[in-house]
Amino acid sequence: MFIIELIYKADLKDVDACMPAHMSFLRKHYAAGTFLLSGRKIPRDGGIILAIAKDLPSIEAIVKDDPFVARALADYRIIEFRVSQKADDLQALIDRA
């Protein structure tokens, strides 16, 4: 699994102008089963995506296709990890977050 951290490097007005394209990108990868969770960081200086893929190069290729990255509005950091535990009631916890 992977944590993708987007770090904005442009004004929020430029980020917001690109948001529809970014949302389309997210929907595409949710539909493909690659993205599991995503959202804005607090404070709003970027975002987080939880993803699953076979390897790091696959995730790197996907991230480079993100309109925020392709248009130089954000940098990214990828953290790979192996899931070893999970909450039994994961969906309920997500729903109340």
C-alpha atoms as an extended CHARMM CRD file, in Angstrom:
* protein
*
        97  EXT
         1         1  MET       CA              0.0000000000        0.0000000000        0.0000000000  PROA      1               0.0000000000
         2         2  PHE       CA              1.0020000000        3.5820000000       -0.4830000000  PROA      2               0.0000000000
         3         3  ILE       CA              0.4060000000        6.9480000000        1.1110000000  PROA      3               0.0000000000
         4         4  ILE       CA              0.6370000000        9.7240000000       -1.4570000000  PROA      4               0.0000000000
         5         5  GLU       CA              1.1640000000       13.1580000000        0.0340000000  PROA      5               0.0000000000
         6         6  LEU       CA              0.5600000000       16.1150000000       -2.2570000000  PROA      6               0.0000000000
         7         7  ILE       CA              2.2250000000       19.3600000000       -1.2120000000  PROA      7               0.0000000000
         8         8  TYR       CA              0.8760000000       22.4940000000       -2.8810000000  PROA      8               0.0000000000
         9         9  LYS       CA              3.4670000000       24.8560000000       -4.3040000000  PROA      9               0.0000000000
        10        10  ALA       CA              1.0430000000       27.3010000000       -5.9480000000  PROA      10              0.0000000000
        11        11  ASP       CA             -1.5860000000       29.7350000000       -4.6860000000  PROA      11              0.0000000000
        12        12  LEU       CA             -4.8630000000       28.1370000000       -3.6230000000  PROA      12              0.0000000000
        13        13  LYS       CA             -6.7040000000       30.0780000000       -6.3430000000  PROA      13              0.0000000000
        14        14  ASP       CA             -4.6260000000       28.1970000000       -8.9520000000  PROA      14              0.0000000000
        15        15  VAL       CA             -5.1560000000       24.8970000000       -7.1400000000  PROA      15              0.0000000000
        16        16  ASP       CA             -8.9190000000       25.5320000000       -6.9840000000  PROA      16              0.0000000000
        17        17  ALA       CA             -9.0320000000       26.3570000000      -10.7050000000  PROA      17              0.0000000000
        18        18  CYS       CA             -7.5280000000       22.9150000000      -11.4000000000  PROA      18              0.0000000000
        19        19  MET       CA             -9.7570000000       21.0800000000       -8.9020000000  PROA      19              0.0000000000
        20        20  PRO       CA            -12.2960000000       19.7390000000      -11.4560000000  PROA      20              0.0000000000
        21        21  ALA       CA             -9.4830000000       18.0750000000      -13.4260000000  PROA      21              0.0000000000
        22        22  HSD       CA             -7.9840000000       16.6820000000      -10.2080000000  PROA      22              0.0000000000
        23        23  MET       CA            -11.3810000000       15.3060000000       -9.1240000000  PROA      23              0.0000000000
        24        24  SER       CA            -11.7540000000       13.5820000000      -12.4990000000  PROA      24              0.0000000000
        25        25  PHE       CA             -8.2830000000       12.0560000000      -11.9920000000  PROA      25              0.0000000000
        26        26  LEU       CA             -9.3280000000       10.7980000000       -8.5360000000  PROA      26              0.0000000000
        27        27  ARG       CA            -12.5900000000        9.2870000000       -9.8370000000  PROA      27              0.0000000000
        28        28  LYS       CA            -10.6860000000        7.4400000000      -12.5730000000  PROA      28              0.0000000000
        29        29  HSD       CA             -8.3800000000        5.7950000000      -10.0520000000  PROA      29              0.0000000000
        30        30  TYR       CA            -11.1610000000        5.0450000000       -7.5620000000  PROA      30              0.0000000000
        31        31  ALA       CA            -13.0240000000        3.2670000000      -10.3790000000  PROA      31              0.0000000000
        32        32  ALA       CA             -9.8690000000        1.3030000000      -11.2220000000  PROA      32              0.0000000000
        33        33  GLY       CA             -9.5720000000        0.1890000000       -7.5850000000  PROA      33              0.0000000000
        34        34  THR       CA             -6.2300000000        1.9220000000       -7.0510000000  PROA      34              0.0000000000
        35        35  PHE       CA             -7.3460000000        4.7180000000       -4.7040000000  PROA      35              0.0000000000
        36        36  LEU       CA             -8.9850000000        3.8000000000       -1.4030000000  PROA      36              0.0000000000
        37        37  LEU       CA             -9.2350000000        7.1070000000        0.5090000000  PROA      37              0.0000000000
        38        38  SER       CA             -8.3240000000       10.7220000000       -0.1510000000  PROA      38              0.0000000000
        39        39  GLY       CA             -8.7680000000       14.1790000000        1.2770000000  PROA      39              0.0000000000
        40        40  ARG       CA             -7.3320000000       17.6100000000        2.0270000000  PROA      40              0.0000000000
        41        41  LYS       CA             -4.6670000000       18.0980000000        4.6420000000  PROA      41              0.0000000000
        42        42  ILE       CA             -5.3910000000       20.4100000000        7.5450000000  PROA      42              0.0000000000
        43        43  PRO       CA             -4.1440000000       23.0920000000        7.2400000000  PROA      43              0.0000000000
        44        44  ARG       CA             -4.9310000000       23.0930000000        3.5330000000  PROA      44              0.0000000000
        45        45  ASP       CA             -1.4480000000       22.8820000000        2.1020000000  PROA      45              0.0000000000
        46        46  GLY       CA             -1.9620000000       19.6880000000        0.1270000000  PROA      46              0.0000000000
        47        47  GLY       CA             -3.7260000000       16.3640000000        0.2570000000  PROA      47              0.0000000000
        48        48  ILE       CA             -3.3950000000       12.6840000000        1.0960000000  PROA      48              0.0000000000
        49        49  ILE       CA             -4.3270000000        9.6340000000       -0.9900000000  PROA      49              0.0000000000
        50        50  LEU       CA             -4.2660000000        6.0660000000        0.2950000000  PROA      50              0.0000000000
        51        51  ALA       CA             -3.6080000000        3.7590000000       -2.6390000000  PROA      51              0.0000000000
        52        52  ILE       CA             -2.9490000000        0.1470000000       -3.4870000000  PROA      52              0.0000000000
        53        53  ALA       CA             -0.8410000000       -1.0520000000       -6.4120000000  PROA      53              0.0000000000
        54        54  LYS       CA              1.5630000000       -3.8240000000       -7.3310000000  PROA      54              0.0000000000
        55        55  ASP       CA              4.6870000000       -1.6850000000       -7.0500000000  PROA      55              0.0000000000
        56        56  LEU       CA              6.1570000000        1.7820000000       -6.5540000000  PROA      56              0.0000000000
        57        57  PRO       CA              6.7550000000        2.5080000000      -10.2770000000  PROA      57              0.0000000000
        58        58  SER       CA              3.0200000000        2.0050000000      -10.9040000000  PROA      58              0.0000000000
        59        59  ILE       CA              2.1200000000        4.5920000000       -8.2730000000  PROA      59              0.0000000000
        60        60  GLU       CA              4.7860000000        7.0030000000       -9.5080000000  PROA      60              0.0000000000
        61        61  ALA       CA              3.3480000000        6.8270000000      -13.0260000000  PROA      61              0.0000000000
        62        62  ILE       CA             -0.1670000000        7.4880000000      -11.7290000000  PROA      62              0.0000000000
        63        63  VAL       CA              0.9340000000       10.4620000000       -9.6170000000  PROA      63              0.0000000000
        64        64  LYS       CA              2.7260000000       12.0780000000      -12.5580000000  PROA      64              0.0000000000
        65        65  ASP       CA             -0.6440000000       12.0350000000      -14.3690000000  PROA      65              0.0000000000
        66        66  ASP       CA             -2.3550000000       14.0380000000      -11.5860000000  PROA      66              0.0000000000
        67        67  PRO       CA             -3.2590000000       17.4600000000      -13.0460000000  PROA      67              0.0000000000
        68        68  PHE       CA             -1.8910000000       19.1320000000       -9.8950000000  PROA      68              0.0000000000
        69        69  VAL       CA              1.4980000000       17.5380000000      -10.5430000000  PROA      69              0.0000000000
        70        70  ALA       CA              1.4120000000       17.7910000000      -14.3480000000  PROA      70              0.0000000000
        71        71  ARG       CA              0.6230000000       21.5280000000      -14.1040000000  PROA      71              0.0000000000
        72        72  ALA       CA              3.3470000000       22.0950000000      -11.4870000000  PROA      72              0.0000000000
        73        73  LEU       CA              0.8410000000       23.0570000000       -8.7690000000  PROA      73              0.0000000000
        74        74  ALA       CA              2.0020000000       20.3900000000       -6.3200000000  PROA      74              0.0000000000
        75        75  ASP       CA              4.8980000000       18.1490000000       -5.4540000000  PROA      75              0.0000000000
        76        76  TYR       CA              4.3660000000       14.7130000000       -4.0160000000  PROA      76              0.0000000000
        77        77  ARG       CA              5.8910000000       12.2480000000       -1.6030000000  PROA      77              0.0000000000
        78        78  ILE       CA              5.1290000000        8.5330000000       -1.7160000000  PROA      78              0.0000000000
        79        79  ILE       CA              5.4210000000        6.3000000000        1.3280000000  PROA      79              0.0000000000
        80        80  GLU       CA              5.1580000000        2.5570000000        0.7530000000  PROA      80              0.0000000000
        81        81  PHE       CA              4.0970000000        0.3190000000        3.6230000000  PROA      81              0.0000000000
        82        82  ARG       CA              2.9760000000       -3.2370000000        4.2640000000  PROA      82              0.0000000000
        83        83  VAL       CA             -0.3620000000       -3.5410000000        6.0340000000  PROA      83              0.0000000000
        84        84  SER       CA              0.0000000000       -5.7570000000        9.0750000000  PROA      84              0.0000000000
        85        85  GLN       CA             -3.0910000000       -4.7990000000       11.0840000000  PROA      85              0.0000000000
        86        86  LYS       CA             -6.4400000000       -3.0940000000       10.5920000000  PROA      86              0.0000000000
        87        87  ALA       CA             -9.4100000000       -2.0970000000       12.7180000000  PROA      87              0.0000000000
        88        88  ASP       CA            -12.2090000000       -4.6740000000       12.6730000000  PROA      88              0.0000000000
        89        89  ASP       CA            -14.7620000000       -1.9040000000       12.1790000000  PROA      89              0.0000000000
        90        90  LEU       CA            -12.7560000000        0.0520000000        9.5920000000  PROA      90              0.0000000000
        91        91  GLN       CA            -15.7580000000        1.1650000000        7.5240000000  PROA      91              0.0000000000
        92        92  ALA       CA            -17.6360000000        2.4180000000       10.5850000000  PROA      92              0.0000000000
        93        93  LEU       CA            -14.5950000000        4.4030000000       11.6830000000  PROA      93              0.0000000000
        94        94  ILE       CA            -14.2210000000        5.9360000000        8.2280000000  PROA      94              0.0000000000
        95        95  ASP       CA            -17.9170000000        6.8350000000        8.1270000000  PROA      95              0.0000000000
        96        96  ARG       CA            -17.7370000000        8.8020000000       11.3540000000  PROA      96              0.0000000000
        97        97  ALA       CA            -14.4810000000       10.6240000000       10.4980000000  PROA      97              0.0000000000
